[in-house]
Amino acid sequence: MNHLFPYIERTLLHPNVTITEQYDALDEVNQLGLAGLVVAPFWVKKHRRELGAAHPATLTAVVGYPFGYQRTEVKQQELELALADGANAVEVVVNTSALFSPTSVWLKIELVKLVAMAHAHEIPLTVVLESALLDEAQLLTMIKTATDAGADGLKNATGAALATGQTPFSLKKSLVFRANVPSSVTVSIAADGATEAELEALVSAGVNRLAMRA
């Protein structure tokens, strides 16, 4: 697995994550050279303090987790605070409720505002789509919406459904997701449950980050 470590991001978003898990993940980042950590805004300041200002690993804060229901103004404040605390990347969860309603036009407006804020700080922003909820047409529409809004990356899932076993990992669907995202945009795949061979297939297909709880 050593050759995969530079692609793996440890995600610490499950509701019962413990302080021991936090420190174990930090140890893995330091000892194995993992790509980084994906954490709730509450933990950003602590992890930045532990990693130090110059650490090469990415410290990503997730805004709007888990369903993106928050108002845009709340997400903006969450993003500002996360950056002030030391995050050097941001993930924003798409508002799933708005996505399935006539107000979906506002999704692009919200993403444009958040992308502009992140870019003003020279920080990349990834948009998280819960792909299991979308049919093919909806997924393609949201990929276009996010990329048109200026997103630097796209992620296929929050990982919450994988963690509970509701939606098992699918290599086929993950590869289709990568193929539908423009090559200029980075792709993160929630990969809990994937085998080493499947992880290698994702990397070979051009996936940039493998998001894994453990």
C-alpha positions as CSV (number, residue, x, y, z in Angstrom):
1,M,0.0,0.0,0.0
2,N,3.0,2.3,0.4
3,H,2.7,3.6,-3.2
4,L,-0.9,4.7,-2.4
5,F,-0.2,6.7,0.7
6,P,0.4,10.0,-1.1
7,Y,-3.2,9.8,-2.5
8,I,-4.9,8.9,0.8
9,E,-6.7,11.5,2.9
10,R,-7.9,10.3,6.3
11,T,-11.5,11.6,6.8
12,L,-12.5,12.3,10.4
13,L,-16.1,13.2,9.9
14,H,-18.1,10.4,11.5
15,P,-20.2,11.6,14.5
16,N,-18.5,9.4,17.1
17,V,-14.9,10.2,16.1
18,T,-12.7,10.2,19.2
19,I,-9.7,12.2,20.2
20,T,-7.7,8.9,20.0
21,E,-8.7,8.5,16.4
22,Q,-7.6,12.1,15.8
23,Y,-4.2,11.5,17.1
24,D,-3.9,8.1,15.3
25,A,-4.7,9.9,12.0
26,L,-2.1,12.6,12.7
27,D,0.5,9.9,13.4
28,E,-0.4,8.2,10.1
29,V,0.0,11.5,8.2
30,N,3.4,12.1,9.8
31,Q,4.8,8.6,9.6
32,L,3.3,7.3,6.4
33,G,3.2,10.5,4.4
34,L,-0.5,10.5,3.7
35,A,-1.9,13.3,1.6
36,G,-3.8,14.9,4.4
37,L,-6.7,15.1,6.8
38,V,-10.4,16.0,6.2
39,V,-12.0,17.3,9.3
40,A,-14.9,19.1,10.8
41,P,-14.3,22.9,11.3
42,F,-14.3,22.3,15.1
43,W,-11.0,20.4,14.8
44,V,-9.1,22.6,12.4
45,K,-7.3,24.8,14.9
46,K,-6.1,21.8,16.9
47,H,-4.9,19.9,13.9
48,R,-3.1,22.9,12.5
49,R,-1.4,23.4,15.8
50,E,-0.3,19.8,15.8
51,L,0.9,19.8,12.2
52,G,2.6,23.2,12.3
53,A,2.3,25.9,9.7
54,A,4.7,24.4,7.1
55,H,3.5,20.8,7.1
56,P,3.1,19.5,3.5
57,A,-0.1,17.5,4.2
58,T,-3.4,19.2,3.3
59,L,-5.7,20.1,6.2
60,T,-9.2,20.2,4.7
61,A,-12.2,21.7,6.5
62,V,-15.6,20.5,5.4
63,V,-18.3,23.2,5.2
64,G,-22.0,22.4,5.3
65,Y,-21.6,18.7,6.4
66,P,-23.5,16.5,6.1
67,F,-26.3,17.7,3.8
68,G,-25.4,21.2,2.9
69,Y,-28.7,22.6,4.4
70,Q,-27.1,25.6,6.0
71,R,-27.8,29.1,4.6
72,T,-25.1,30.5,2.3
73,E,-24.2,33.1,4.9
74,V,-23.6,30.4,7.5
75,K,-21.4,28.5,5.1
76,Q,-19.5,31.7,4.3
77,Q,-18.8,32.3,8.0
78,E,-17.9,28.6,8.5
79,L,-15.4,28.9,5.6
80,E,-13.9,32.1,6.9
81,L,-13.4,30.7,10.4
82,A,-11.9,27.5,9.0
83,L,-9.3,29.4,7.0
84,A,-8.5,31.6,10.0
85,D,-8.0,28.5,12.1
86,G,-5.4,27.1,9.5
87,A,-7.2,25.0,6.9
88,N,-5.5,25.1,3.6
89,A,-8.3,23.5,1.6
90,V,-12.0,23.4,1.8
91,E,-14.8,21.0,0.9
92,V,-18.4,22.3,0.5
93,V,-21.3,19.9,0.6
94,V,-24.0,20.7,-1.9
95,N,-27.4,21.5,-0.5
96,T,-29.3,18.2,-1.3
97,S,-32.7,19.7,-0.4
98,A,-32.2,22.6,-2.8
99,L,-30.9,20.2,-5.5
100,F,-34.3,18.4,-5.6
101,S,-36.4,21.6,-5.6
102,P,-37.2,24.4,-8.0
103,T,-34.7,26.5,-6.1
104,S,-31.8,24.5,-7.5
105,V,-30.8,27.5,-9.6
106,W,-29.4,29.0,-6.3
107,L,-26.9,26.3,-6.0
108,K,-24.6,27.8,-8.6
109,I,-25.0,31.2,-7.0
110,E,-24.0,29.8,-3.6
111,L,-21.0,27.9,-5.1
112,V,-19.8,31.0,-7.0
113,K,-19.8,33.0,-3.7
114,L,-17.9,30.3,-1.8
115,V,-15.4,29.7,-4.5
116,A,-14.7,33.4,-4.7
117,M,-14.1,33.5,-0.9
118,A,-11.7,30.5,-1.0
119,H,-9.8,31.9,-4.0
120,A,-9.4,35.3,-2.4
121,H,-7.3,33.4,0.2
122,E,-5.6,31.3,-2.5
123,I,-7.3,28.2,-1.1
124,P,-8.7,25.4,-3.4
125,L,-12.4,24.5,-3.0
126,T,-13.9,21.1,-3.6
127,V,-17.6,20.5,-4.1
128,V,-19.0,17.3,-2.5
129,L,-21.8,15.6,-4.3
130,E,-23.8,12.7,-2.7
131,S,-23.8,10.7,-6.0
132,A,-25.9,7.9,-4.6
133,L,-28.8,10.3,-4.5
134,L,-28.5,11.4,-8.1
135,D,-29.5,9.8,-11.4
136,E,-27.1,10.1,-14.3
137,A,-28.6,13.3,-15.7
138,Q,-28.7,15.0,-12.3
139,L,-25.1,14.0,-11.7
140,L,-23.9,15.4,-15.0
141,T,-25.9,18.6,-14.3
142,M,-24.3,19.1,-10.9
143,I,-20.8,18.4,-12.2
144,K,-21.3,21.1,-14.8
145,T,-22.8,23.5,-12.2
146,A,-19.9,23.0,-9.9
147,T,-17.2,23.3,-12.6
148,D,-18.9,26.4,-14.1
149,A,-18.9,27.9,-10.7
150,G,-15.1,27.6,-10.6
151,A,-14.7,24.7,-8.2
152,D,-11.2,23.3,-8.2
153,G,-12.3,19.8,-7.3
154,L,-15.2,17.4,-7.1
155,K,-15.8,14.7,-4.6
156,N,-18.3,11.9,-5.3
157,A,-19.7,11.4,-1.7
158,T,-19.4,12.6,1.8
159,G,-18.6,9.0,2.9
160,A,-21.4,9.0,5.4
161,A,-23.4,6.3,3.5
162,L,-20.3,4.2,3.0
163,A,-19.5,4.3,6.7
164,T,-23.0,3.0,7.6
165,G,-23.1,0.4,4.8
166,Q,-26.1,2.1,3.2
167,T,-24.2,2.6,-0.1
168,P,-21.2,0.2,-0.6
169,F,-18.2,1.3,-2.6
170,S,-18.5,0.8,-6.3
171,L,-15.4,0.9,-8.5
172,K,-17.5,1.1,-11.7
173,K,-19.5,4.2,-10.4
174,S,-16.3,5.8,-9.1
175,L,-14.6,5.4,-12.5
176,V,-17.6,6.8,-14.3
177,F,-17.6,9.8,-12.0
178,R,-13.9,10.4,-12.8
179,A,-14.6,10.1,-16.5
180,N,-17.4,12.7,-16.4
181,V,-15.3,15.4,-14.5
182,P,-13.1,17.6,-16.7
183,S,-9.4,16.7,-16.5
184,S,-8.6,20.2,-15.3
185,V,-10.7,19.5,-12.1
186,T,-9.3,17.3,-9.4
187,V,-11.4,14.3,-8.2
188,S,-11.7,12.8,-4.7
189,I,-13.4,9.5,-4.2
190,A,-14.9,8.2,-1.0
191,A,-13.1,4.8,-1.0
192,D,-14.0,3.1,2.3
193,G,-14.3,-0.6,1.6
194,A,-12.2,-0.6,-1.6
195,T,-9.6,-3.2,-2.0
196,E,-6.0,-2.3,-2.8
197,A,-6.5,-3.3,-6.4
198,E,-9.5,-1.1,-6.6
199,L,-7.6,1.8,-5.1
200,E,-4.8,1.3,-7.7
201,A,-7.4,1.3,-10.5
202,L,-8.8,4.7,-9.2
203,V,-5.3,6.2,-9.2
204,S,-4.5,4.8,-12.6
205,A,-7.7,6.4,-13.9
206,G,-6.6,9.8,-12.7
207,V,-8.3,10.1,-9.3
208,N,-6.3,12.6,-7.2
209,R,-7.4,11.8,-3.7
210,L,-8.7,8.6,-1.9
211,A,-10.9,9.6,1.0
212,M,-10.8,6.9,3.7
213,R,-12.0,6.7,7.3
214,A,-9.3,4.2,8.1
